[in-house]
Amino acid sequence: MSHNKIKVGDSAPNRESEVTVNFGDLSDVTATSPADGQVMQYVSASSSWEAVNAPSAERQYIWAGGKAAAYSDSPALNPSAGQIIYIWDDTPINTIAGATLDQTSGNANTDENNWITDINLPAGKYVFRVQTMFEFSASGYAAYAIRLYNGNALITNNGVVGESRGINYGPSNSTSTGYYEFGSTTRMRLKLIAVSNVDSVANQGNTPSEYGLIYIEKLS
Amino acid sequence: MSYNINKLNSNDPTDDSFSALDLASLITVSNPADGEFLAKASTDWDTTTLTAQVQPIYAIDPFSSYNVSLYWYEQNDNYIVYKDKEVVRDTVTYLDASGSYVPVSNSNWFQSLFFSGAAFNGKTVIFEASVAPYSQTTMRAEVQWVNGYTNTYTPIGPPSKLHGRGHADTVYGRFVGTGSDVYISLKFRYLTSSTAWLSGGVKHRAEFIIIRVYD
């Protein structure tokens, strides 16, 4: 019997009884050929540490709007509480893995395409900032926020525009903001909460889209 | 003498001389959870989670006030900011308040932020500002983040409207560096004449600017 039979982890000694143990020889480590920059992450399913690509330090986000498009080309109905607000963007920025923006498409009149109807966000923690603007037939206001598609729950505060916001909607800011954590992929919409003297869709011109912004940051 | 006395760390070998070795035999690994990473701790190694972070490269202190005389803005002017209000300034430099597009020329204020093409090539920069010009009468103003500081500029975000008196609003902008030097400004793209003023006092506590880079 020789001491050369001694093995450490998966590594056997050479003829000089030298045992060279690599990181990947450890019984709970899977790192056969790690690439430059990879890190070790614990995987409970196999109770082992595995070499994986380092998570991106890049914050993921959605940025859409700020572009002029005639609101009369959107699917919008005349503004009233509960109506969807549509923001137009032909090239929205969406770097959130698994998130999607539902937009109108397939219309023969191409101006009727690219209006954002729904936002679908995967599980995670998010900060929302939403803005828009309306034309008014007389001094009034429009209040808006993001609501969940299922159940209609509010997930941002009221953003409010208009020169006469009254005691119910002023003082106020045009930015509707909020923080929300989703356990699974969730669908939501930008909706009007309350209106006073908001002009018809035909008279909105480019305003709701040009002043519109959907800016969503995924925190984790 | 027996090979069985050859311990590796605290592990006894098996009867066939096999010494099992796992990560916890070498370092402290306290109950790792799924998805956690290995990181160096102060005296050992330990598990950790990783969170993506975006550090501000520029921010001004919204809590300070300062004394300055009244100067009115005009349409196409740049919203100017007092330099001493800054609390963070990395990699961006100023264009001082001077020339045709500011309410007053003064090197203590800046009218635009300079982003070098080399430093920001391919990077996304997000701008967020709360603006609160003083008004002595009913005002209509629209403020917008733009690329440029003269009357030739390119919007980089939606405008925000300010109505009446004593209102503030938040303005957002975004640009992606293309390798060219750029001046980014907060522009009064519309303003009823002689209604918005640069002023002193606590009104400026309604102001802030935060600029972040998404690599």
Interface residues (C-beta under 8 A of the other chain):
Chain A: M1 H3 K5 I6 K7 V8 G9 V21 D25 L26 S27 D28 V29 V39 M40 Q41 Y42 V43 S44 A45 W49 A54 P55 S56 A57 E58 R59 Q60 Y61 W63 G65 G66 I93 T95 R129 Q131 M133 V161 G162 E163 N173 S174 T175 E210 Y211 G212 L213 Y215 L219 S220
Chain B: Y3 N6 L8 P13 D16 S17 F18 S19 A20 L21 D22 L23 A24 S25 L26 P32 A33 D34 G35 E36 F37 L38 T47 L50 T51 A52 Q53 V54 I126 E128 P155 G157 P158 P159 S160 K161 H163 G164 A168 D169 T170 Y172 R174 R212 Y214 D215
